[in-house]
């Protein structure tokens, strides 16, 4: 798969707008400001394919990116940003739920969690939801470059206990700065899309 050929397709703000899923999809889920846009840009080796915002809560739509007309990469709205109106949070929630409950050709969900801190209640809720729905997922531990070796070892040891079924879930430390984890993530994506 040639990641350099990724292109932005379109954004959807309402669940009723979501198109049919006719090719494999890889979804990115995580709380606001966890680094989803930075991760997408790093995977595609582009600086600004996905807009990175200094203000959390900016991804209020589901954004579709496509690679060679073969795979859709889907950036879901970030959850958990407190300074957003309740009605807007409900719209995001419906959008995410409709996406997951739709009959989609979903190959993998990349569930992003900030490695520096214990997962939030919403992070845990997302993991439980993915398990409950039997959706294939991997946890991406973002901002790995912000920790030194000792801190990284400590967080990896603890996060296994902090996440439900942590010992059974694949977790990949990732950094959009250094590229740590990128090749491993690409390999998983390609294997799953080939199976399709």
VORO-61232 format. One line per field, with one value per residue: residue number from 1; x, y negated, z negated of N, C-alpha, C in turn. Coordinates in steps of 0.2 Angstrom, whole numbers, always signed. Each point is the difference from the previous one (the first is absolute). Layout:
num (NUM, ...) .
nx (X, ...) .
ny (Y, ...) .
nz (Z, ...) .
cax (X, ...) .
cay (Y, ...) .
caz (Z, ...) .
cx (X, ...) .
cy (Y, ...) .
cz (Z, ...) .
This chain:
num (1, 2, 3, 4, 5, 6, 7, 8, 9, 10, 11, 12, 13, 14, 15, 16, 17, 18, 19, 20, 21, 22, 23, 24, 25, 26, 27, 28, 29, 30, 31, 32, 33, 34, 35, 36, 37, 38, 39, 40, 41, 42, 43, 44, 45, 46, 47, 48, 49, 50, 51, 52, 53, 54, 55, 56, 57, 58, 59, 60, 61, 62, 63, 64, 65, 66, 67, 68, 69, 70, 71, 72, 73, 74, 75, 76, 77, 78, 79, 80, 81, 82, 83, 84, 85, 86, 87, 88, 89, 90, 91, 92, 93, 94, 95, 96, 97, 98, 99, 100, 101, 102, 103, 104, 105, 106, 107, 108, 109, 110, 111, 112, 113, 114, 115, 116, 117, 118, 119, 120, 121, 122, 123, 124, 125, 126, 127, 128, 129, 130, 131, 132, 133, 134, 135, 136, 137, 138, 139, 140, 141, 142, 143, 144, 145, 146, 147, 148, 149, 150, 151, 152, 153, 154, 155, 156, 157, 158, 159, 160, 161, 162, 163, 164, 165, 166, 167, 168, 169, 170, 171, 172, 173, 174, 175, 176, 177, 178, 179, 180, 181, 182, 183, 184, 185, 186, 187, 188, 189, 190, 191, 192, 193, 194, 195, 196) .
nx (+4, -1, +2, +5, -4, +1, -6, -1, -5, -2, -4, -3, -5, -4, -2, -5, +5, +1, +5, -2, +1, +4, +5, +5, -1, +4, -3, +0, +1, -2, +2, -3, +4, -2, -1, -6, -1, +4, -4, -6, +2, +2, -6, -3, +5, -5, +1, -4, +0, +1, -5, +6, -4, +2, -6, -1, -3, +5, +2, -5, +3, -3, +7, -1, +5, +2, +2, +2, -6, +4, +2, -5, +3, -2, +0, -1, -5, +4, +0, -4, -2, +2, +4, -4, -5, -5, -3, +5, +1, -7, +1, +6, -3, -6, +4, +4, -6, -2, +6, +1, -6, +2, -3, +6, +4, -1, +6, +0, +0, +3, +0, +0, +5, +0, +6, +0, -7, -3, -3, -4, -5, +1, +6, -2, -5, +5, +5, -4, -1, +6, +1, -5, +2, +5, +2, +4, +5, +4, +3, +0, +5, -3, +4, +2, +2, -6, +1, +4, +6, +2, -2, +3, +5, +0, -1, +5, +4, -2, +1, +4, +1, +1, +2, -7, +1, +4, +1, -6, +0, +1, +6, +0, +6, -3, +4, -3, +3, +1, -6, +1, +0, +2, +6, +0, -3, +4, +4, -3, +0, +6, +2, -3, +3, +6, -2, -2) .
ny (+6, -5, -1, -1, +5, -2, +0, -7, +3, +1, -5, +4, -4, +4, +4, -4, -4, +5, +1, +4, +6, -2, -3, +3, -1, -5, +1, -6, +2, -5, -2, -6, -3, +7, -3, +0, -6, -1, +5, -2, -6, +3, +3, -6, -1, -3, -7, +0, +6, +2, -5, -2, +0, -6, -1, +4, +5, -1, +6, -4, +2, +4, +1, +0, +4, +0, +6, -3, -3, +2, -6, +0, -5, +2, -7, +3, -3, -5, +4, -2, -4, -2, -4, +5, -3, +1, -4, -3, +1, -1, -5, -2, +1, -3, -5, +1, +0, -4, -3, +1, -3, -4, +3, -1, -1, +1, -1, -6, +0, -6, +3, -7, +1, -6, +2, -6, +1, +1, +5, -5, -2, -5, +0, +1, -5, -3, +2, -1, -6, -1, +2, -4, -5, +3, -6, +1, +0, -5, +0, -7, +1, -5, -4, +5, -5, -1, +6, +0, +3, -3, -6, +2, +3, -6, -4, +3, +1, -7, -2, +5, -3, -6, +4, +0, +6, -5, +6, +0, -6, -1, -2, -5, -1, -6, -3, -5, -1, +6, +2, +0, +6, -4, +3, +1, -6, -3, +4, -2, -6, +1, +3, -5, -5, +4, +1, -6) .
nz (+0, +4, -6, +4, +2, -7, +0, -1, -2, -6, -3, -5, +0, +5, -4, +2, +0, -4, +4, +4, -3, +6, -3, -2, -6, -2, -7, -1, -6, -4, -6, -1, +5, +1, +5, +1, +0, -6, -3, +2, -1, -6, -1, +2, -5, -3, +1, +5, +1, -7, -2, -3, -5, -2, +3, -6, +2, +4, -1, +3, +5, +4, +0, +6, +0, +6, +0, +6, -2, -4, -4, -4, -2, -6, +0, -5, -1, -2, -5, -4, +5, -6, +4, +1, +4, -5, +3, +0, -6, +0, +4, -3, -6, +3, +2, -6, -4, +4, +0, -7, -1, +5, +5, -3, +5, -7, +2, -2, -7, +1, -6, +1, -4, -3, +2, -1, +1, -6, +3, +3, -4, +4, -2, -6, +1, +4, -4, -5, +3, +1, -6, -2, +4, -4, -1, +5, -5, +0, -6, +2, -3, +1, +3, +3, +5, -3, +0, -5, +0, -6, +2, +5, -3, -4, +6, +3, -6, -1, +6, +0, -6, +4, +5, +1, -2, -4, -3, +2, -2, +7, -3, +4, -3, +1, +5, +1, -6, -4, +1, -6, +2, +5, +1, -7, -1, +4, -3, -6, +2, +2, -6, -4, +4, -1, -6, +1) .
cax (-4, +4, -3, +1, -6, -6, -4, -6, -6, -6, -2, -7, -2, -6, +0, -4, +4, +5, -1, +0, +7, +1, +7, +2, +1, +4, -2, +4, -5, +3, -3, +3, +7, +4, +5, -3, +2, +8, +1, -2, +6, +6, -1, +0, +6, -2, +0, -7, -6, -5, +2, +2, -2, +2, -6, -4, -7, -1, -3, -7, -3, +4, +4, +2, +5, +1, +6, -1, -6, +0, -1, -2, +2, -6, +2, -6, +0, +3, -5, +2, +2, -5, -3, -4, -7, -3, -4, +6, +3, -5, +0, +6, -1, -4, +4, +5, -4, -3, +6, +2, -6, -1, +3, +6, +6, +5, +5, +4, -1, +6, -2, +6, +0, +6, +4, +3, -4, -5, -6, -6, -6, -3, +5, -2, -7, +1, +3, -6, -5, +3, +0, -7, -3, +5, +4, +7, +3, +7, +1, +6, +2, +3, +4, +5, +6, +0, +2, +6, +0, -2, -7, -4, -1, -5, -6, -2, -2, -6, -6, -3, -5, -5, -5, -3, +4, +6, +5, -2, +0, +6, +1, +6, +2, +1, +2, -1, +7, +6, -3, +0, -6, -3, +1, -4, -7, -1, +0, -6, -5, +1, -2, -8, -3, +1, -4, -6) .
cay (-6, -6, -5, -7, -2, -1, -7, -1, +1, -5, +1, +0, -3, +3, +7, +2, -1, +5, +4, +8, +2, +5, +2, +0, -6, +0, -6, -3, -2, -3, -6, -6, -1, +5, +0, +4, -4, +1, +7, +1, -4, +4, +6, -1, -4, -6, -4, -3, +4, -1, -6, +0, -6, -1, +0, +6, +0, -3, +5, +1, +4, +7, -2, +6, +0, +6, +2, +4, +3, +6, +0, -6, -2, -4, -4, -2, -6, +2, +0, -2, -7, -3, -7, +1, +0, +7, +2, +1, +7, +5, +1, +4, +7, +3, +1, +5, +6, +2, +2, +7, +5, +1, +6, -3, +4, -3, +5, -2, -6, -2, -4, -4, -2, -3, +4, -3, +0, +6, -1, -3, +4, +0, +5, +7, +1, +1, +7, +5, +0, +4, +7, +2, +1, +4, -3, +1, -6, +0, -6, -4, -5, -6, -5, +5, -3, -5, +4, +3, +8, +2, -2, +4, +7, +0, -1, +6, +5, -2, -1, +7, +1, -5, +1, +7, +5, -3, +5, +3, -5, -2, -7, -3, -6, -4, -7, -4, -4, +4, +5, +6, +4, -1, +6, +5, -2, +1, +7, +3, -3, +3, +7, +1, -2, +5, +6, -3) .
caz (+0, +1, -5, +3, +5, -4, +2, -4, +4, -2, -7, -1, -7, -3, +1, +6, +6, +1, +6, +0, -1, +5, -1, -7, -4, -6, -3, -5, -5, -5, -3, +3, -2, -1, +6, +6, +7, +1, +2, +7, +4, +0, +4, +7, +2, +2, -6, -1, +4, -5, -3, -7, -4, -7, -4, +0, +2, +7, +4, -1, +5, +2, +6, +4, +4, +4, +3, +7, +1, -3, -7, -3, -7, -2, -6, -4, -5, -7, -5, -7, -1, -5, +2, +6, -2, -1, +6, +4, -3, +2, +7, +1, -2, +5, +6, -1, -1, +6, +4, -2, +1, +7, +3, +4, +2, -5, -1, -7, -3, -4, -6, -2, -7, -2, -4, -6, -6, +0, +4, -3, +0, +7, +4, -3, +3, +7, +1, -2, +6, +6, -2, +0, +7, +4, +6, +0, -1, -3, -3, +2, -6, +3, -3, -3, -1, -6, -6, +0, +0, -6, +0, +5, -3, -5, +2, +4, -5, -4, +5, +0, -6, +0, +5, -1, +4, +3, +2, +7, +6, +3, -1, +3, -1, +6, -1, +6, +1, +2, +5, -4, +0, +6, +4, -3, +2, +8, +2, -2, +5, +7, -1, +0, +6, +5, -2, +3) .
cx (+4, -3, +1, -5, -7, -3, -6, -6, -6, -1, -7, -1, -6, +0, -4, +4, +6, -1, +1, +8, +1, +7, +2, +1, +4, -2, +5, -5, +5, -2, +3, +7, +5, +5, -3, +3, +7, +2, -1, +5, +6, +0, +0, +6, -2, +0, -7, -5, -6, +2, +1, -2, +3, -6, -3, -7, -1, -3, -7, -3, +4, +3, +2, +7, +1, +7, -1, -6, -1, -2, -3, +3, -5, +2, -7, +0, +4, -5, +3, +3, -5, -4, -4, -7, -2, -3, +6, +3, -5, +1, +6, -1, -4, +4, +4, -4, -3, +5, +1, -6, -2, +3, +6, +5, +6, +5, +4, -2, +7, -3, +6, -1, +7, +4, +2, -4, -4, -6, -5, -6, -3, +5, -2, -6, +1, +2, -5, -5, +3, +0, -7, -2, +4, +3, +7, +3, +7, +0, +6, +2, +4, +5, +6, +6, +1, +3, +7, -1, -4, -8, -4, -1, -5, -7, -3, -3, -6, -6, -3, -5, -5, -6, -3, +3, +6, +5, -2, +0, +6, +1, +6, +2, +2, +2, -1, +7, +5, -2, +0, -7, -3, +0, -5, -7, -1, +0, -6, -6, +0, -2, -8, -3, +1, -5, -7, -1) .
cy (-6, -5, -7, -2, -1, -7, +0, +1, -5, +1, +0, -2, +3, +8, +2, -1, +5, +4, +7, +1, +6, +2, +1, -6, +1, -7, -2, -3, -2, -6, -6, -1, +5, +1, +4, -3, +1, +7, +1, -3, +4, +7, -1, -5, -7, -5, -3, +3, -1, -6, +1, -6, +0, +0, +6, +0, -2, +5, +2, +4, +7, -2, +6, -1, +6, +1, +5, +3, +7, +1, -7, -1, -5, -3, -1, -6, +2, -1, -3, -8, -4, -6, +0, +0, +8, +2, +2, +7, +5, +2, +4, +7, +4, +2, +6, +7, +2, +3, +8, +5, +1, +6, -2, +6, -2, +5, -1, -7, -1, -5, -3, -2, -3, +4, -3, +0, +7, -2, -3, +5, +1, +5, +7, +2, +2, +7, +5, +0, +5, +7, +3, +1, +5, -3, +1, -7, +1, -7, -3, -4, -6, -4, +4, -4, -5, +4, +3, +8, +3, -1, +4, +7, +0, -1, +7, +5, -2, +1, +7, +1, -5, +1, +7, +5, -2, +5, +3, -5, -2, -8, -2, -7, -4, -7, -3, -4, +5, +5, +7, +4, -1, +6, +6, -1, +2, +8, +3, -2, +4, +8, +1, -2, +5, +6, -2, +2) .
cz (+0, -4, +3, +4, -4, +2, -5, +4, -2, -7, -1, -8, -3, +2, +6, +6, +1, +6, -1, -1, +5, +0, -7, -3, -6, -3, -6, -6, -6, -3, +4, -2, -1, +6, +6, +7, +1, +2, +8, +4, +0, +4, +8, +2, +3, -5, -2, +3, -5, -3, -7, -3, -7, -5, +0, +3, +7, +5, -2, +5, +1, +6, +4, +4, +4, +3, +6, +1, -4, -7, -2, -7, -3, -7, -4, -5, -7, -5, -7, -1, -3, +2, +6, -3, +0, +7, +6, -2, +2, +7, +2, -2, +4, +6, +0, -1, +7, +5, -2, +1, +7, +2, +4, +0, -4, -1, -7, -2, -4, -5, -4, -8, -1, -5, -6, -6, +0, +5, -3, +0, +7, +5, -2, +3, +7, +0, -2, +6, +6, -2, +0, +7, +5, +6, -1, -2, -3, -4, +2, -6, +3, -5, -4, -1, -6, -6, +1, +0, -6, -1, +5, -2, -6, +2, +4, -5, -3, +5, +1, -5, +0, +5, +0, +5, +3, +2, +6, +6, +2, -1, +3, -2, +6, -1, +7, +2, +3, +5, -4, +1, +7, +4, -2, +2, +7, +1, -2, +4, +7, +0, +0, +6, +6, -1, +3, +7) .
